[in-house]
Structure formats: C-alpha cells, structure tokens
Amino acid sequence: MIITFGLVAVFFAVIIFILHKVKQTNDSFTEYAVAGRSFGAKYQAMSFLNTWYPGAMFTAFAGMAAASGVISFYVLTYSLLTVVLMYVMAKPVWIWGKAFDLKTQPDLLALRYNSQHIRTVTAVIGILSGIPWLILGMQALGVMFVHLSFGKLSFSMAVLLGVLVIVIRQFWTVRLGMRGVVISDMFQGIVAYIGGSLILIGLVVWIITTQDVTLNTMDSDMFTIPSIGSDQGPLWLFSLVLTGAIGGWCWPYIFVRLFTADGVKTLKKSAAIAMPLSLIFCVSLLLFGMYASGLPSIEGHAEDVWFIVTNQAGGPILLGLAGVIVLAATMGHTDGNIQAYGAQIANDLIGNYFKLDPKQLIIIAKVGMVIITIISAWLATMTLPALFALAVMAYQGIIQIAVPQFMGLFWKKGNKQGAIVGMTAGFITAVFLEFNFPESLPWAYGLTSGTLALVVNMSIYVLFAYLLPNDAKENQRLDTLFNLVHAKPKKG
C-alpha cells in the first residue's frame, strides 16, 4: 500500500504543482468560462481526450471487452466518429463563438434560434443528464482504492477516499476556471492515454507470451454481434454507435472544448491529433480486455480486469501506475463536468434572467461548482441501486439536444418553436421509453429509446419549420449569421 498509494500521492502532488503555476486571471467571464479562446491544437486535442474518456473506460469498457468480446468495439467506432464531427462543426461553432462572445452550448442555441428560453431548456437537460455520470465517476475511484489497498479498505471507505480526492482537486477548478482545467488536461491526458496505451500494449504482449492466450483459444461467443433474431434486435448496435457519436457533442463539458481553441484551423488540427491517439488507446484497451478474458483470475470479475491483470503482471508498482492512470482520466472528466455546469448555472440559468456583470457571473459560477461538487460527492457516498440505469436514461435524454444543434448549424429553416418543442418532447419520450423498455425496444427492431425519441424530435423540428416559417426579419438575421461562416477570411 505504501507503493500503490505513494504513486497516486506523487501524481496528485504534481497536478497541484502544475495548477499552482497557472496564472489566475479573472478579468472577464469569457476568460473564466472558455480561457479567452487561447489554446493551441495540442492542448485542445488532449483536453478533448481527457474529457471524453473517463476513468470508467478502464473498468466498464475493458470489462465489457473481457465479458462480451468484439461487441465492445462499438465504443471505438463512435469515438472516432465523434472526432470527425469535431472537424465538421469546428468552423460555424468557433466563428459564431468568437463573433458573439459565446461561452456555452446553450449560448450557441440561443443565438441560432434567437430565443432566451431555449438557453434554459438546454442547460437544464445538460445538467440533469450529467450528474449521474459525475457520481459514477466518483464511485469508480472507490473501486480503484479498494484494489490499491489490496482489499484492506471497504468499498464505502474507498468511495469516501475517492470523493475526498476529487473534492480537494475542485479547489483549483473553482479558482482557475477553464484555463486550469485545460492545462491540467495536458498532463493528465499524457499519463492516461499515452502512458495508459503503452501499458495496455505491454500487457497484451505479456498475456500472449506468458499466459498462452490467443484469439484462437477464446470462446466463439466473443466474436459475435447482435443481428437478425438476436435478443437485442438487428438495429441495436446501429443505435449504440449513432447515439454515441452524436451524443458526444451534446454533453456541455465536451461542447465547450470548441470554444477554448484560438481558431478554426486549431480545432481541425486538434481533431487530426486526437484521431490516432483515440484509435491507439481504444484498440489497446479493448484488445487487452479480450485477451485478459482468457486468464482464470478474471472469471466472474470482468470489471476488475485492469487492476487484477496489472497486479498479476507487475505487482504493486504496476498496480499503482494503473491507479494513477485511472485517477488521471477520472479527474479530467470530472473537472470538465463541474466547470461546464458552473458556467451554465451562471450564464444560462441565473444570468439568463438577471443582468449580471462579469464579476457576479464568475462568483455565481464558482458557487455553482461548489454546490454541484457537494451534491455529487454526497450522492456518491450513498448506495444507489438504480444509478447506472439512471445514467443510461440520461444519455438517451441528452442526445435530444443533437437535433436543434446539428440541424441548426447547417439548415436555416429550423425555428425556435420546433427546436424547443422537439427537444422537450424527445427528452420526455426517451425517458418514458427507457423506463419501460431498458436497453432496447424489441418491437422497434432493437432501436434504443433515445434513437426512437430522435425520430419524434426531428419530425417535430421539421414540421414546425414548414408550418411556422421564419418571417423576413428572422431570415435576414439568419442570412447574416450564416454568411459569417462562409465569408472569406481577411488577409493580413
């Protein structure tokens, strides 16, 4: 335990040292919320990865690969598609963000649809959907500390320790805002996804060369995917990939990454950097899980595969490094969550209805972050048997933002009525269906609740676009808005 906990303590101390070196500038809410749109491609790429891939990747998805095999590779597919969408969205989002000083995802929708209330609806959906995943991230640290203590800590005590670590870390998130988050993401991302990939590749080689596990020795069920006649339905896998890909940019803490770059070229370059890193990390993680499934120690403990195998292969030192990697990934995801929600509370909920100066917005954002941290930490220490089901339901709900967001970026006809009614109806439909038909809808060929709700959402959006067409004044405003995107950049 001195070795495992010592390695985690050293890593945590390095993070705090890095954050202490960050210059605190609270001159404007734009600086606090999006770091003054000042970061280059490398920081952008690593910040995206450190927010996109949580620490649960090493437990939930490695465990899924160990238990179910190639079906787990759907996470690789939708993750790469999410990076492609970053490239596609970069130009309109960044140009509008810079021109109109946008700071949050609801800011963008409020501008596109010329609506104050869509800002509130989007913020509420984003915050409510994100809290279950924030709690799961904190509880994942509990699993980590149980293994780092070699079973000496009970799960409840380990969760308390994990929550304490995250709460202490949030002092700097609250104080520094987005700049501190992005700078720490660089170091955390290098540790989690570059260092993690190297260890994963090394473990795969170790399993193949010393444990006599090959693809040929695996059960044939590891290579099957749901199709016609399966329990899930033929469209289940399609739904998982679709909702995963479009859902990525519906989360507030992911979307805000489009505002922190210093230009459109930077965003596109960051996508080019993130793509191979994401590919290598995901393939390494999922292959590791599949190969590890052949080890006797993994039987019945698939979700613990990362910690069991690192301990088996390298003892306390490798196990401690495995804990450091999970902590690095978890902190990036959690910090991004809390920072984005604080900004939305200030900018899109309270600031949406009361005129506030930058200092007041920053204060409210900080208070909001503290409240979100306290509530999430408190809930993380409780036994919540339906938490994962609630998190899945939240994912099906959050993707309803995709219709007004993506269609609004590339189609002028959509209006605020269709956006608000469609998004709200889609969210309610997704929650209702997920509650009654968890996992998939057998009568809809395996579509998930969120996918079917997207059909309802989009139908309403398009219907309103033609039943209530924009007037001449609104069309002129939209023409001006879209012309900014297509205008040639000035030289010099």
C-alpha positions as CSV (number, residue, x, y, z in Angstrom):
1,M,0.0,0.0,0.0
2,I,2.9,2.3,0.6
3,I,3.9,1.8,-3.1
4,T,0.4,2.0,-4.6
5,F,-0.8,4.9,-2.6
6,G,2.6,6.6,-2.8
7,L,2.5,6.6,-6.6
8,V,-1.0,8.2,-6.5
9,A,0.1,10.8,-4.0
10,V,3.1,11.7,-6.1
11,F,0.9,12.1,-9.2
12,F,-1.6,14.2,-7.3
13,A,1.2,16.4,-5.9
14,V,2.5,17.0,-9.5
15,I,-1.0,18.1,-10.6
16,I,-1.3,20.5,-7.7
17,F,2.2,21.9,-8.5
18,I,1.2,22.4,-12.2
19,L,-2.0,24.2,-11.2
20,H,-0.2,26.4,-8.7
21,K,1.9,27.7,-11.7
22,V,-1.2,28.6,-13.7
23,K,-1.7,32.4,-13.7
24,Q,-5.1,33.3,-12.3
25,T,-6.9,35.9,-14.4
26,N,-10.5,36.8,-13.5
27,D,-10.7,39.8,-15.7
28,S,-13.7,38.6,-17.6
29,F,-16.3,35.8,-17.6
30,T,-15.0,34.8,-21.1
31,E,-11.6,34.2,-19.6
32,Y,-13.1,32.2,-16.7
33,A,-15.5,30.1,-18.9
34,V,-13.5,29.5,-22.1
35,A,-10.0,30.6,-21.2
36,G,-10.1,33.5,-23.5
37,R,-10.2,31.2,-26.6
38,S,-6.4,30.9,-26.4
39,F,-5.3,27.3,-26.6
40,G,-3.4,25.6,-29.5
41,A,-4.1,22.3,-31.2
42,K,-2.1,20.0,-28.8
43,Y,-3.8,21.4,-25.7
44,Q,-7.2,21.1,-27.5
45,A,-6.6,17.5,-28.5
46,M,-5.5,16.4,-25.1
47,S,-8.3,18.3,-23.4
48,F,-10.9,16.7,-25.6
49,L,-9.5,13.2,-24.9
50,N,-9.2,13.8,-21.2
51,T,-12.8,14.9,-21.0
52,W,-14.1,12.3,-23.5
53,Y,-12.6,9.2,-22.0
54,P,-13.4,8.9,-18.2
55,G,-11.6,6.6,-15.8
56,A,-14.5,4.2,-16.1
57,M,-13.1,3.2,-19.6
58,F,-10.6,1.1,-17.7
59,T,-13.3,-0.7,-15.7
60,A,-16.6,-0.6,-17.6
61,F,-15.3,-0.9,-21.2
62,A,-12.3,-3.1,-20.5
63,G,-14.7,-5.2,-18.5
64,M,-17.2,-5.3,-21.4
65,A,-14.4,-6.4,-23.8
66,A,-13.4,-9.2,-21.3
67,A,-17.0,-10.3,-20.8
68,S,-18.5,-9.8,-24.3
69,G,-15.7,-9.6,-26.8
70,V,-15.9,-7.7,-30.1
71,I,-19.2,-6.0,-29.4
72,S,-17.3,-3.7,-27.2
73,F,-15.6,-2.2,-30.2
74,Y,-18.6,-0.1,-30.8
75,V,-17.0,2.4,-28.4
76,L,-14.1,2.8,-30.8
77,T,-16.4,3.4,-33.8
78,Y,-18.5,6.1,-32.2
79,S,-15.4,7.7,-30.6
80,L,-13.7,8.1,-34.0
81,L,-17.0,9.4,-35.5
82,T,-17.1,12.0,-32.6
83,V,-13.7,13.3,-33.6
84,V,-14.9,13.5,-37.2
85,L,-17.9,15.6,-36.1
86,M,-15.4,17.9,-34.3
87,Y,-13.8,18.6,-37.7
88,V,-17.3,19.2,-39.3
89,M,-18.6,21.5,-36.5
90,A,-15.4,23.5,-36.0
91,K,-16.0,26.4,-38.4
92,P,-19.5,27.5,-37.6
93,V,-19.3,27.0,-33.9
94,W,-15.9,28.8,-33.4
95,I,-16.8,31.7,-35.8
96,W,-20.1,32.4,-34.1
97,G,-18.5,31.9,-30.7
98,K,-15.8,34.4,-31.4
99,A,-18.1,36.9,-33.2
100,F,-20.8,36.9,-30.4
101,D,-18.6,36.0,-27.4
102,L,-20.4,32.7,-26.8
103,K,-19.3,30.8,-23.8
104,T,-21.6,27.7,-23.5
105,Q,-23.6,25.3,-25.6
106,P,-27.0,27.0,-24.7
107,D,-25.4,30.3,-25.7
108,L,-25.0,28.9,-29.2
109,L,-28.6,27.6,-29.5
110,A,-29.9,30.9,-28.1
111,L,-28.0,32.8,-30.8
112,R,-29.1,30.4,-33.6
113,Y,-32.8,30.4,-32.7
114,N,-33.0,34.0,-31.3
115,S,-34.6,32.6,-28.1
116,Q,-33.9,33.2,-24.5
117,H,-35.9,30.2,-23.3
118,I,-34.0,27.6,-25.3
119,R,-31.0,28.5,-23.3
120,T,-32.7,27.5,-20.1
121,V,-34.2,24.2,-21.6
122,T,-30.8,23.2,-23.0
123,A,-28.9,24.0,-19.7
124,V,-31.5,22.0,-17.6
125,I,-31.3,19.0,-19.8
126,G,-27.5,19.1,-19.8
127,I,-27.0,19.5,-16.0
128,L,-29.7,16.9,-15.1
129,S,-28.3,14.4,-17.5
130,G,-24.7,14.8,-16.4
131,I,-25.0,14.4,-12.7
132,P,-25.5,10.6,-12.7
133,W,-22.3,10.2,-14.8
134,L,-20.5,12.5,-12.4
135,I,-21.5,10.3,-9.5
136,L,-20.4,7.2,-11.3
137,G,-17.0,8.7,-11.9
138,M,-16.5,9.3,-8.2
139,Q,-17.6,5.8,-7.4
140,A,-15.2,4.4,-9.9
141,L,-12.4,5.8,-7.8
142,G,-13.8,3.8,-4.9
143,V,-13.2,0.6,-6.9
144,M,-9.7,1.9,-7.7
145,F,-8.8,2.5,-4.0
146,V,-10.2,-1.0,-3.0
147,H,-7.7,-2.6,-5.3
148,L,-4.8,-0.2,-4.4
149,S,-5.4,-1.2,-0.7
150,F,-5.4,-4.9,-1.7
151,G,-8.8,-5.3,-0.2
152,K,-8.0,-3.7,3.2
153,L,-10.4,-0.8,2.6
154,S,-14.1,-1.5,2.4
155,F,-15.9,-0.2,-0.7
156,S,-17.7,2.5,1.3
157,M,-14.4,3.8,2.8
158,A,-12.7,3.6,-0.6
159,V,-15.5,5.7,-2.1
160,L,-15.2,8.3,0.7
161,L,-11.4,8.5,-0.1
162,G,-12.1,8.9,-3.8
163,V,-14.7,11.6,-3.2
164,L,-12.2,13.4,-0.9
165,V,-9.5,13.4,-3.6
166,I,-12.0,14.8,-6.2
167,V,-13.3,17.5,-3.7
168,I,-9.8,18.7,-2.9
169,R,-9.0,18.8,-6.7
170,Q,-12.0,21.0,-7.3
171,F,-10.5,23.9,-5.2
172,W,-8.3,24.7,-8.3
173,T,-11.1,24.1,-10.8
174,V,-13.2,26.6,-8.9
175,R,-10.4,29.1,-8.5
176,L,-8.9,29.0,-12.0
177,G,-11.8,28.1,-14.2
178,M,-11.3,26.7,-17.7
179,R,-7.7,27.7,-18.0
180,G,-6.7,25.4,-15.1
181,V,-8.8,22.6,-16.5
182,V,-7.2,22.6,-20.0
183,I,-3.6,23.0,-18.7
184,S,-4.1,20.1,-16.2
185,D,-5.7,18.1,-19.0
186,M,-2.5,18.1,-21.0
187,F,-0.5,16.3,-18.2
188,Q,-3.4,14.1,-17.2
189,G,-4.1,13.2,-20.8
190,I,-0.4,12.2,-21.5
191,V,-0.5,10.0,-18.4
192,A,-3.9,8.4,-19.0
193,Y,-3.9,7.9,-22.8
194,I,-0.3,7.8,-23.9
195,G,1.1,6.2,-20.8
196,G,-2.1,4.0,-20.5
197,S,-1.7,2.8,-24.1
198,L,1.9,1.8,-23.6
199,I,1.0,-0.2,-20.5
200,L,-2.0,-1.8,-22.3
201,I,0.1,-2.8,-25.2
202,G,2.7,-4.2,-22.9
203,L,0.0,-6.2,-21.0
204,V,-1.3,-7.7,-24.2
205,V,2.2,-8.8,-25.1
206,W,2.7,-10.3,-21.6
207,I,-0.6,-12.2,-21.8
208,I,0.2,-13.7,-25.3
209,T,3.8,-14.6,-24.5
210,T,3.5,-15.9,-20.9
211,Q,-0.2,-17.0,-20.4
212,D,-0.7,-18.9,-23.7
213,V,-3.8,-16.9,-24.5
214,T,-4.5,-16.2,-28.2
215,L,-7.6,-15.3,-30.3
216,N,-7.9,-19.0,-31.2
217,T,-8.2,-20.0,-27.6
218,M,-11.1,-17.6,-26.9
219,D,-14.8,-18.7,-26.8
220,S,-16.5,-18.2,-30.2
221,D,-19.2,-16.1,-28.4
222,M,-16.5,-13.4,-28.0
223,F,-16.7,-12.8,-31.8
224,T,-20.5,-12.5,-32.3
225,I,-22.5,-9.3,-32.6
226,P,-26.3,-8.9,-32.4
227,S,-28.2,-9.3,-35.7
228,I,-31.5,-10.6,-37.0
229,G,-33.0,-13.0,-34.5
230,S,-30.9,-11.8,-31.5
231,D,-32.5,-10.8,-28.2
232,Q,-31.4,-7.1,-28.6
233,G,-32.6,-6.8,-32.2
234,P,-30.8,-6.1,-35.5
235,L,-30.7,-2.3,-35.1
236,W,-29.4,-2.3,-31.5
237,L,-25.7,-2.0,-32.5
238,F,-26.6,0.8,-35.0
239,S,-28.4,2.7,-32.3
240,L,-25.4,2.4,-29.9
241,V,-23.0,3.8,-32.5
242,L,-25.4,6.6,-33.6
243,T,-26.3,7.8,-30.1
244,G,-22.6,7.6,-29.0
245,A,-21.3,9.6,-32.0
246,I,-23.9,12.4,-31.9
247,G,-24.2,12.3,-28.1
248,G,-20.6,13.3,-27.6
249,W,-21.2,16.9,-28.7
250,C,-24.4,17.1,-26.7
251,W,-22.6,17.0,-23.4
252,P,-21.9,20.5,-22.2
253,Y,-18.4,19.7,-21.0
254,I,-17.4,18.3,-24.4
255,F,-19.0,21.0,-26.4
256,V,-17.3,23.8,-24.6
257,R,-14.0,22.5,-26.0
258,L,-15.0,24.1,-29.3
259,F,-14.8,27.5,-27.7
260,T,-11.4,27.2,-26.0
261,A,-9.3,27.0,-29.2
262,D,-7.6,30.0,-30.7
263,G,-9.0,29.4,-34.2
264,V,-10.8,27.1,-36.7
265,K,-7.6,25.7,-38.0
266,T,-6.5,24.8,-34.5
267,L,-9.8,22.9,-33.9
268,K,-9.3,21.0,-37.2
269,K,-5.7,20.3,-36.4
270,S,-6.6,19.1,-32.9
271,A,-9.1,16.6,-34.5
272,A,-6.2,15.3,-36.6
273,I,-4.1,14.8,-33.5
274,A,-6.9,13.3,-31.4
275,M,-7.9,10.7,-34.1
276,P,-4.7,8.5,-34.0
277,L,-4.4,8.8,-30.2
278,S,-8.0,7.8,-29.8
279,L,-7.6,4.9,-32.2
280,I,-4.4,3.5,-30.5
281,F,-5.9,3.9,-27.0
282,C,-9.2,2.3,-27.7
283,V,-7.9,-0.6,-29.7
284,S,-5.3,-1.3,-27.0
285,L,-7.9,-1.1,-24.2
286,L,-10.4,-3.4,-26.0
287,L,-7.8,-5.9,-27.2
288,F,-6.4,-6.0,-23.6
289,G,-9.9,-6.8,-22.3
290,M,-10.4,-9.6,-24.8
291,Y,-7.0,-11.2,-24.2
292,A,-7.4,-10.9,-20.5
293,S,-10.7,-12.8,-20.6
294,G,-8.6,-16.0,-21.0
295,L,-7.0,-15.6,-17.6
296,P,-8.5,-17.7,-14.8
297,S,-8.3,-14.8,-12.4
298,I,-10.7,-12.8,-14.5
299,E,-13.6,-15.2,-14.4
300,G,-16.5,-13.6,-12.7
301,H,-14.6,-10.3,-12.2
302,A,-14.6,-8.8,-15.7
303,E,-15.0,-5.1,-14.5
304,D,-11.9,-5.5,-12.3
305,V,-9.7,-6.7,-15.2
306,W,-7.5,-3.6,-15.3
307,F,-6.5,-3.9,-11.7
308,I,-6.3,-7.7,-11.5
309,V,-4.0,-8.1,-14.5
310,T,-1.7,-5.2,-13.7
311,N,-1.2,-6.6,-10.2
312,Q,-0.6,-10.1,-11.6
313,A,1.8,-8.9,-14.2
314,G,3.8,-6.2,-12.3
315,G,2.9,-6.3,-8.6
316,P,2.4,-3.2,-6.5
317,I,4.4,-0.8,-8.8
318,L,2.3,-1.6,-12.0
319,L,-0.9,-1.7,-9.9
320,G,0.0,1.7,-8.5
321,L,0.6,3.1,-12.0
322,A,-2.8,1.6,-13.1
323,G,-4.4,3.6,-10.3
324,V,-2.6,6.8,-11.4
325,I,-3.9,6.3,-14.9
326,V,-7.5,5.8,-13.8
327,L,-7.2,8.9,-11.5
328,A,-5.8,11.0,-14.3
329,A,-8.7,10.0,-16.6
330,T,-11.3,10.5,-13.9
331,M,-10.0,13.9,-12.8
332,G,-10.1,15.2,-16.4
333,H,-13.7,14.0,-16.9
334,T,-14.9,15.3,-13.5
335,D,-13.2,18.7,-13.7
336,G,-14.6,19.3,-17.2
337,N,-18.1,18.4,-15.9
338,I,-18.1,20.6,-12.9
339,Q,-16.5,23.6,-14.7
340,A,-19.1,23.4,-17.5
341,Y,-22.1,23.1,-15.2
342,G,-20.9,26.0,-13.1
343,A,-20.6,28.2,-16.2
344,Q,-24.1,27.2,-17.3
345,I,-25.7,27.9,-13.9
346,A,-24.2,31.4,-14.1
347,N,-24.6,32.2,-17.8
348,D,-27.7,30.2,-18.9
349,L,-29.9,29.9,-15.8
350,I,-29.4,32.8,-13.4
351,G,-27.7,35.1,-15.9
352,N,-30.4,34.4,-18.5
353,Y,-33.0,36.3,-16.4
354,F,-30.9,38.8,-14.4
355,K,-28.5,41.3,-15.8
356,L,-25.1,40.5,-14.1
357,D,-21.6,41.9,-14.6
358,P,-18.6,39.7,-15.2
359,K,-17.6,39.6,-11.5
360,Q,-21.1,38.5,-10.5
361,L,-21.1,35.8,-13.2
362,I,-17.8,34.4,-12.0
363,I,-18.9,34.4,-8.4
364,I,-22.1,32.6,-9.3
365,A,-20.2,30.1,-11.4
366,K,-17.9,29.3,-8.5
367,V,-20.8,28.9,-6.1
368,G,-22.5,26.6,-8.7
369,M,-19.4,24.5,-9.0
370,V,-19.2,24.1,-5.2
371,I,-22.8,23.1,-5.0
372,I,-22.5,20.6,-7.8
373,T,-19.4,19.1,-6.2
374,I,-21.0,18.8,-2.7
375,I,-24.3,17.3,-4.1
376,S,-22.4,14.8,-6.3
377,A,-19.9,13.9,-3.6
378,W,-22.8,13.3,-1.1
379,L,-24.7,11.1,-3.5
380,A,-21.6,9.2,-4.5
381,T,-21.2,8.0,-0.9
382,M,-24.7,6.5,-0.9
383,T,-25.9,3.2,-2.2
384,L,-27.9,4.0,-5.3
385,P,-29.0,0.7,-6.9
386,A,-30.7,2.4,-9.9
387,L,-27.8,4.8,-10.6
388,F,-26.4,3.1,-13.7
389,A,-29.9,2.7,-15.2
390,L,-30.5,6.4,-14.5
391,A,-27.2,7.2,-16.2
392,V,-28.2,5.3,-19.3
393,M,-31.5,7.0,-19.3
394,A,-29.7,10.4,-19.0
395,Y,-27.6,9.5,-22.1
396,Q,-30.8,8.8,-24.1
397,G,-32.1,12.1,-23.0
398,I,-29.0,14.3,-23.6
399,I,-28.8,13.3,-27.2
400,Q,-32.1,15.1,-27.9
401,I,-30.1,18.3,-28.0
402,A,-28.5,16.9,-31.2
403,V,-31.5,17.8,-33.4
404,P,-31.6,21.6,-32.9
405,Q,-27.8,21.7,-32.5
406,F,-26.7,19.9,-35.7
407,M,-29.6,20.8,-37.9
408,G,-29.4,24.4,-36.7
409,L,-25.8,24.7,-37.7
410,F,-26.4,23.6,-41.3
411,W,-30.1,24.2,-42.1
412,K,-31.6,27.7,-41.9
413,K,-35.3,26.7,-41.9
414,G,-35.4,25.4,-38.3
415,N,-37.1,27.8,-35.8
416,K,-37.2,28.2,-32.1
417,Q,-40.6,26.7,-31.7
418,G,-39.6,23.5,-33.4
419,A,-36.3,23.4,-31.5
420,I,-37.8,23.8,-28.0
421,V,-40.9,21.6,-28.6
422,G,-39.0,18.9,-30.4
423,M,-36.1,18.8,-27.9
424,T,-38.5,18.7,-24.9
425,A,-40.8,16.1,-26.5
426,G,-37.7,14.0,-27.4
427,F,-36.4,14.1,-23.9
428,I,-39.7,13.1,-22.4
429,T,-40.1,10.3,-24.9
430,A,-36.6,9.0,-24.3
431,V,-37.1,8.9,-20.5
432,F,-40.5,7.2,-20.8
433,L,-39.3,4.6,-23.2
434,E,-36.1,3.9,-21.3
435,F,-38.0,3.5,-18.1
436,N,-40.4,1.0,-19.7
437,F,-38.1,-0.7,-22.2
438,P,-34.5,-0.6,-20.9
439,E,-31.6,-1.5,-23.2
440,S,-33.6,-1.8,-26.5
441,L,-37.1,-1.8,-28.0
442,P,-37.9,-5.3,-29.2
443,W,-40.9,-4.0,-31.2
444,A,-38.7,-1.5,-33.0
445,Y,-36.1,-4.0,-34.2
446,G,-33.8,-3.2,-31.3
447,L,-33.7,0.6,-31.6
448,T,-32.8,2.2,-28.3
449,S,-35.2,4.6,-26.6
450,G,-33.0,7.6,-27.4
451,T,-32.9,6.7,-31.1
452,L,-36.7,6.4,-31.4
453,A,-37.0,9.7,-29.5
454,L,-34.7,11.3,-32.0
455,V,-37.2,10.4,-34.7
456,V,-40.0,12.1,-32.7
457,N,-37.7,15.1,-32.0
458,M,-36.7,15.6,-35.7
459,S,-40.2,15.1,-37.0
460,I,-41.5,17.9,-34.8
461,Y,-38.5,20.1,-35.7
462,V,-39.0,19.7,-39.5
463,L,-42.8,20.0,-39.1
464,F,-42.6,23.3,-37.3
465,A,-40.1,24.6,-39.8
466,Y,-42.7,24.3,-42.6
467,L,-45.8,25.1,-40.5
468,L,-44.3,28.2,-38.9
469,P,-41.8,29.5,-41.4
470,N,-39.4,32.3,-40.3
471,D,-40.5,35.8,-41.2
472,A,-38.5,38.1,-43.4
473,K,-36.7,39.7,-40.5
474,E,-35.6,36.4,-39.0
475,N,-34.5,35.1,-42.4
476,Q,-32.4,38.2,-42.8
477,R,-30.8,37.7,-39.4
478,L,-30.0,34.1,-40.3
479,D,-28.5,35.1,-43.6
480,T,-26.2,37.4,-41.8
481,L,-25.3,34.7,-39.3
482,F,-24.6,32.0,-41.9
483,N,-22.7,34.5,-44.2
484,L,-20.2,34.9,-41.4
485,V,-19.3,31.2,-41.7
486,H,-18.9,31.3,-45.5
487,A,-17.1,34.7,-45.7
488,K,-13.5,34.5,-46.9
489,P,-11.0,35.4,-44.1
490,K,-9.3,38.8,-44.4
491,K,-5.7,38.8,-45.3
492,G,-3.1,40.4,-43.0
